[in-house]
Amino acid sequence: MNRYWSRVTQQLTPYVPGEQPQIDGLVKLNTNENPYPPSPRALEAIRRATDDALRRYPDPDATAFKTAVARFHGVPADHVFAGNSSDEVLAHVFVGLLKHDLPLLFPDVTYSFYPVYCGLYGIDHRTVPLAADLSIRVQDYGCPNGGVIFPNPNAPTGRLLPLDDIEALLKAHPDSPVVIDEAYIDFGGASAVPLVATYPNLLVVQTLSKSRSLAGLRVGYAIGQPHLIEGLERVKSSFNSYPLDRLAIAGGTAAMEDEAYFDQTRQAIIASRTRLTGRLEELGFEVLPSAANFVFARHPGHSGAALLKALRERKVLVRHFKHPRIDQFLRISIGTDAECDTLVGALREIVG
């Protein structure tokens, strides 16, 4: 520990992102990146934005982007909050909406940034065990709480919670904020955004990193009733008045507007996921039902750590979590069909 660190810094356990190795010929299926390029309209908008206007600050309200998000989801623009990636949006959510006297609830197997934010902001929290099949059971969230948050589909399992269950949770906890993190919702689930009009305690968070192929641009947003958005704006303006730069606003706006390309690429990923799931099952893998752009799979005859190592030796990179209950699973991002073929070929060599 460095003597100049604050007590908070000394006590932090930081989030560990997936590897971004620079290896020639690597089939990279470890960080749930979209295998297809961004919308051509988004790329052209970014190119057009690289002019002498970069000497000026961007629009602090990201008005054009918020308008595009509102139009896509069919909500008023004052229901939209924008941030530098959904991770930053979530950071503002944790400090702005989820820090209360009662504990925050989230699953024991979920996005590993959640406990990191709790440590950073000193938020009391309690993890709720997933069911034996690694699904979320809303009836397990019945205790008094200061808020509830989970991804839908959940990560890293990929399992989807039906909207009826989310609505039951909202009804059960009208005085607690309920945050649904929909980073992967576009790959097979129904968004909770339509419930926002009815439930003042609901906030839905989404990202352009996955279904719109813009992980490198860092654009995220949240949708909720104006009183929730105002809380997030207060936090944002106490942290960074200009979270989206000119390129992010331009590219993000164009990506939201190019609905045809968005639908084309996400449908291709859904089809590839179905194909990969079947081939993994043919090799003896158990594959959890996934509504995300990844699958969560384990093999009865080979440990997750051993499979990770053997795949890496064959220049195929997937994700393995050394956590209880899931340490035998691999999380495999859906690549192109050619990349999935390479993965299956390597696994066939390994498992026989």
C-alpha positions as CSV (number, residue, x, y, z in Angstrom):
1,M,0.0,0.0,0.0
2,N,1.3,3.4,-0.9
3,R,1.4,5.9,1.9
4,Y,-0.2,8.6,-0.3
5,W,-3.3,6.5,-1.1
6,S,-6.5,7.4,0.6
7,R,-8.3,4.9,2.8
8,V,-10.9,4.3,0.1
9,T,-8.1,3.5,-2.4
10,Q,-6.5,1.1,-0.1
11,Q,-9.7,-0.8,0.4
12,L,-10.7,-1.1,-3.2
13,T,-10.8,-4.3,-5.2
14,P,-10.9,-3.0,-8.8
15,Y,-12.8,-4.5,-11.7
16,V,-10.8,-6.6,-14.0
17,P,-11.7,-6.2,-17.7
18,G,-11.3,-8.9,-20.3
19,E,-8.0,-9.2,-22.0
20,Q,-7.2,-7.2,-25.1
21,P,-4.1,-9.0,-26.3
22,Q,-2.2,-8.2,-29.4
23,I,-1.7,-11.6,-30.9
24,D,-1.6,-12.2,-34.7
25,G,-4.3,-14.6,-35.8
26,L,-6.1,-14.7,-32.5
27,V,-9.8,-15.6,-32.5
28,K,-11.0,-13.2,-29.8
29,L,-14.2,-14.4,-28.1
30,N,-13.7,-13.2,-24.6
31,T,-15.2,-9.7,-24.2
32,N,-18.6,-9.9,-26.0
33,E,-17.6,-7.5,-28.7
34,N,-19.8,-7.4,-31.8
35,P,-18.1,-9.3,-34.7
36,Y,-19.5,-6.9,-37.3
37,P,-18.3,-3.4,-37.9
38,P,-20.3,-0.3,-36.8
39,S,-23.0,1.2,-39.0
40,P,-21.5,2.8,-42.1
41,R,-23.7,5.8,-41.2
42,A,-22.1,6.0,-37.8
43,L,-18.6,5.9,-39.2
44,E,-19.4,8.6,-41.8
45,A,-20.9,10.8,-39.0
46,I,-17.7,10.4,-37.0
47,R,-15.5,11.3,-40.0
48,R,-17.6,14.4,-40.6
49,A,-17.3,15.4,-37.0
50,T,-13.5,15.4,-37.1
51,D,-13.2,19.1,-38.2
52,D,-12.1,22.3,-36.6
53,A,-15.1,22.3,-34.3
54,L,-13.2,19.9,-32.1
55,R,-11.5,23.0,-30.6
56,R,-14.9,23.7,-28.9
57,Y,-16.5,21.8,-26.0
58,P,-19.3,19.4,-27.1
59,D,-22.9,19.8,-26.2
60,P,-23.1,19.1,-22.5
61,D,-26.6,17.7,-22.8
62,A,-25.8,15.5,-25.9
63,T,-29.2,16.7,-27.3
64,A,-28.9,15.1,-30.7
65,F,-28.1,11.7,-29.2
66,K,-30.8,11.9,-26.5
67,T,-33.3,12.8,-29.2
68,A,-32.3,9.8,-31.3
69,V,-32.5,7.5,-28.3
70,A,-35.9,8.9,-27.4
71,R,-37.2,8.5,-30.9
72,F,-35.9,4.9,-31.1
73,H,-37.6,3.9,-27.8
74,G,-40.7,6.0,-28.2
75,V,-40.2,8.0,-25.0
76,P,-39.9,11.7,-24.3
77,A,-36.4,13.2,-24.5
78,D,-36.5,14.2,-20.9
79,H,-36.6,10.5,-20.0
80,V,-33.1,10.0,-21.4
81,F,-29.7,10.3,-19.6
82,A,-26.5,9.9,-21.6
83,G,-23.0,9.0,-20.4
84,N,-19.5,7.9,-21.4
85,S,-20.4,4.2,-21.6
86,S,-23.0,2.4,-19.6
87,D,-20.3,1.7,-17.0
88,E,-20.1,5.5,-16.3
89,V,-23.9,5.7,-16.4
90,L,-24.0,2.8,-13.8
91,A,-21.4,4.6,-11.7
92,H,-23.7,7.6,-11.5
93,V,-26.7,5.4,-10.8
94,F,-24.9,3.7,-7.8
95,V,-24.1,7.0,-6.1
96,G,-27.2,8.9,-7.2
97,L,-30.0,6.4,-6.8
98,L,-28.7,3.3,-5.0
99,K,-26.8,4.5,-1.9
100,H,-29.3,4.3,1.0
101,D,-29.5,3.1,4.5
102,L,-31.0,-0.3,3.6
103,P,-28.8,-2.7,1.5
104,L,-28.7,-2.8,-2.2
105,L,-29.7,-6.2,-3.6
106,F,-28.1,-7.9,-6.7
107,P,-27.4,-11.5,-7.7
108,D,-24.4,-13.5,-6.4
109,V,-23.5,-14.3,-9.9
110,T,-23.7,-11.2,-12.1
111,Y,-21.8,-8.3,-13.6
112,S,-18.7,-8.0,-11.4
113,F,-18.6,-4.2,-11.6
114,Y,-21.5,-4.0,-9.1
115,P,-19.5,-4.9,-5.9
116,V,-16.7,-2.7,-7.2
117,Y,-19.1,0.3,-7.3
118,C,-20.3,-0.6,-3.8
119,G,-16.8,-0.6,-2.5
120,L,-16.0,2.7,-4.2
121,Y,-19.0,4.5,-2.9
122,G,-19.4,2.8,0.5
123,I,-22.8,1.2,-0.4
124,D,-24.2,-1.5,1.9
125,H,-25.2,-4.4,-0.3
126,R,-26.4,-8.0,-0.1
127,T,-26.1,-10.7,-2.8
128,V,-29.0,-12.9,-3.6
129,P,-28.2,-16.4,-4.7
130,L,-29.3,-17.5,-8.2
131,A,-31.4,-20.6,-8.4
132,A,-29.7,-24.0,-9.0
133,D,-30.2,-23.5,-12.8
134,L,-28.5,-20.1,-12.4
135,S,-31.7,-18.1,-13.1
136,I,-32.9,-15.1,-11.2
137,R,-35.9,-15.6,-9.0
138,V,-37.7,-12.4,-8.2
139,Q,-39.4,-13.9,-5.1
140,D,-36.0,-14.1,-3.5
141,Y,-35.8,-10.3,-3.5
142,G,-38.6,-9.8,-1.0
143,C,-36.6,-8.4,1.9
144,P,-36.5,-4.6,2.6
145,N,-33.9,-3.0,0.5
146,G,-32.5,0.3,-0.7
147,G,-32.7,-0.8,-4.3
148,V,-32.3,-3.7,-6.7
149,I,-30.1,-4.0,-9.7
150,F,-29.3,-6.8,-12.2
151,P,-28.6,-7.3,-15.9
152,N,-31.2,-8.7,-18.1
153,P,-30.1,-11.0,-19.7
154,N,-27.9,-11.6,-16.7
155,A,-24.1,-11.7,-17.2
156,P,-22.2,-13.9,-17.4
157,T,-25.0,-16.5,-17.6
158,G,-27.0,-15.0,-20.5
159,R,-30.3,-16.1,-18.9
160,L,-33.3,-13.9,-19.6
161,L,-35.9,-12.8,-17.0
162,P,-39.4,-12.3,-18.5
163,L,-41.0,-8.8,-18.3
164,D,-43.8,-10.2,-16.1
165,D,-41.2,-11.0,-13.4
166,I,-39.7,-7.6,-13.6
167,E,-43.1,-6.0,-13.3
168,A,-43.8,-8.1,-10.2
169,L,-40.6,-6.9,-8.7
170,L,-41.5,-3.3,-9.4
171,K,-44.9,-3.7,-7.8
172,A,-43.4,-5.4,-4.8
173,H,-40.9,-2.6,-4.1
174,P,-42.6,0.7,-5.1
175,D,-40.4,2.7,-2.7
176,S,-37.1,1.3,-3.9
177,P,-35.3,2.1,-7.2
178,V,-35.1,-0.9,-9.5
179,V,-32.4,-0.8,-12.2
180,I,-32.4,-3.1,-15.1
181,D,-29.0,-3.3,-16.9
182,E,-29.9,-4.2,-20.5
183,A,-26.4,-4.3,-22.1
184,Y,-27.5,-7.5,-24.0
185,I,-31.2,-7.1,-24.4
186,D,-31.1,-6.6,-28.2
187,F,-30.0,-10.2,-28.8
188,G,-33.2,-11.9,-27.8
189,G,-35.2,-10.2,-25.0
190,A,-37.9,-7.7,-24.6
191,S,-36.8,-4.4,-23.1
192,A,-38.3,-3.1,-19.9
193,V,-38.4,0.4,-21.4
194,P,-42.2,0.2,-22.0
195,L,-42.7,-0.2,-18.2
196,V,-41.0,3.1,-17.5
197,A,-44.2,5.1,-18.1
198,T,-46.1,3.1,-15.4
199,Y,-43.4,2.6,-12.7
200,P,-41.6,5.7,-11.3
201,N,-39.0,3.5,-9.6
202,L,-37.7,1.9,-12.8
203,L,-34.5,2.9,-14.5
204,V,-33.3,1.0,-17.6
205,V,-29.6,1.2,-18.7
206,Q,-28.4,0.4,-22.2
207,T,-25.1,0.6,-24.2
208,L,-24.0,1.1,-27.8
209,S,-21.0,-1.2,-27.1
210,K,-22.7,-4.5,-28.0
211,S,-25.6,-4.5,-30.5
212,R,-24.3,-1.3,-32.2
213,S,-20.7,-2.3,-32.5
214,L,-19.3,0.8,-30.8
215,A,-17.4,-0.6,-27.8
216,G,-14.5,1.7,-28.8
217,L,-16.6,4.8,-28.7
218,R,-17.9,4.5,-25.1
219,V,-21.6,5.6,-25.3
220,G,-24.3,4.5,-22.9
221,Y,-27.7,5.8,-21.7
222,A,-30.5,5.3,-19.2
223,I,-34.2,5.7,-19.5
224,G,-36.5,6.6,-16.6
225,Q,-39.0,9.1,-15.5
226,P,-37.7,12.7,-15.2
227,H,-37.2,12.7,-11.5
228,L,-34.7,9.8,-11.8
229,I,-33.0,11.5,-14.8
230,E,-32.7,14.7,-12.8
231,G,-30.9,12.8,-10.0
232,L,-28.4,11.4,-12.5
233,E,-27.9,14.8,-14.1
234,R,-27.0,16.3,-10.7
235,V,-24.4,13.6,-10.2
236,K,-23.0,14.0,-13.7
237,S,-22.7,17.7,-13.5
238,S,-20.8,17.3,-10.2
239,F,-18.4,14.9,-11.9
240,N,-18.0,15.7,-15.6
241,S,-20.1,18.2,-17.5
242,Y,-19.1,16.9,-20.9
243,P,-19.2,13.1,-20.7
244,L,-19.8,12.6,-24.5
245,D,-17.4,14.2,-26.9
246,R,-18.3,15.4,-30.4
247,L,-17.3,12.2,-32.1
248,A,-19.3,10.1,-29.6
249,I,-22.4,12.3,-30.0
250,A,-22.2,12.2,-33.8
251,G,-21.5,8.4,-34.1
252,G,-23.9,7.5,-31.4
253,T,-26.7,9.5,-32.9
254,A,-26.2,8.0,-36.4
255,A,-26.0,4.5,-34.9
256,M,-29.3,4.9,-33.1
257,E,-30.9,6.2,-36.3
258,D,-29.6,3.3,-38.6
259,E,-32.2,0.8,-37.5
260,A,-32.0,-1.3,-40.6
261,Y,-28.2,-2.1,-40.0
262,F,-28.8,-2.6,-36.3
263,D,-31.5,-5.2,-37.0
264,Q,-29.5,-6.9,-39.7
265,T,-26.4,-7.5,-37.5
266,R,-28.2,-8.5,-34.4
267,Q,-30.3,-11.0,-36.3
268,A,-27.1,-12.5,-37.7
269,I,-25.6,-12.8,-34.2
270,I,-28.8,-14.5,-33.0
271,A,-28.6,-17.0,-35.8
272,S,-24.9,-17.7,-35.1
273,R,-25.7,-18.2,-31.4
274,T,-28.3,-20.8,-32.3
275,R,-25.9,-22.6,-34.6
276,L,-23.0,-22.5,-32.1
277,T,-25.2,-23.8,-29.2
278,G,-26.2,-26.8,-31.3
279,R,-22.6,-27.6,-32.2
280,L,-21.4,-27.2,-28.6
281,E,-24.1,-29.6,-27.4
282,E,-23.0,-32.1,-30.0
283,L,-19.6,-32.0,-28.3
284,G,-21.1,-32.8,-25.0
285,F,-21.3,-29.3,-23.5
286,E,-24.1,-28.1,-21.3
287,V,-25.1,-24.7,-22.7
288,L,-27.4,-22.4,-20.6
289,P,-30.3,-20.8,-22.5
290,S,-28.9,-17.4,-23.7
291,A,-30.6,-14.3,-24.9
292,A,-27.2,-12.4,-25.1
293,N,-24.4,-12.3,-27.7
294,F,-22.5,-15.0,-25.8
295,V,-23.1,-18.4,-24.4
296,F,-22.2,-19.9,-21.0
297,A,-21.1,-23.5,-21.3
298,R,-19.4,-26.3,-19.4
299,H,-18.2,-29.8,-20.3
300,P,-18.6,-32.7,-17.8
301,G,-15.2,-34.2,-18.7
302,H,-13.0,-31.1,-18.7
303,S,-12.6,-28.2,-16.2
304,G,-13.2,-24.7,-17.3
305,A,-9.6,-23.7,-16.5
306,A,-8.2,-26.6,-18.6
307,L,-10.4,-25.7,-21.5
308,L,-9.4,-22.1,-21.3
309,K,-5.7,-23.0,-21.4
310,A,-6.1,-25.5,-24.2
311,L,-8.0,-23.0,-26.4
312,R,-5.5,-20.3,-25.8
313,E,-2.7,-22.6,-27.0
314,R,-4.7,-22.9,-30.2
315,K,-5.1,-19.0,-30.4
316,V,-8.7,-19.0,-29.3
317,L,-9.5,-16.7,-26.4
318,V,-12.7,-17.1,-24.3
319,R,-13.5,-15.9,-20.8
320,H,-13.3,-17.9,-17.6
321,F,-14.4,-16.7,-14.1
322,K,-12.7,-18.2,-11.0
323,H,-15.8,-17.7,-8.9
324,P,-17.8,-20.3,-6.9
325,R,-20.7,-22.0,-8.7
326,I,-19.4,-20.9,-12.2
327,D,-15.7,-21.9,-12.3
328,Q,-16.4,-24.8,-14.6
329,F,-18.1,-22.6,-17.2
330,L,-16.7,-20.7,-20.1
331,R,-18.3,-17.6,-21.4
332,I,-18.0,-17.6,-25.2
333,S,-18.7,-14.5,-27.2
334,I,-20.6,-15.0,-30.5
335,G,-18.2,-14.3,-33.3
336,T,-18.6,-14.6,-37.0
337,D,-19.6,-18.0,-38.3
338,A,-15.9,-18.5,-39.4
339,E,-14.7,-17.7,-35.9
340,C,-17.2,-20.0,-34.3
341,D,-16.1,-22.7,-36.7
342,T,-12.5,-22.2,-35.5
343,L,-13.6,-22.5,-31.9
344,V,-15.6,-25.6,-32.5
345,G,-12.7,-27.2,-34.4
346,A,-10.3,-26.5,-31.5
347,L,-12.8,-27.8,-29.0
348,R,-13.2,-31.0,-31.0
349,E,-9.5,-31.5,-30.8
350,I,-9.5,-31.0,-27.0
351,V,-12.6,-32.9,-25.9
352,G,-12.5,-35.6,-28.6
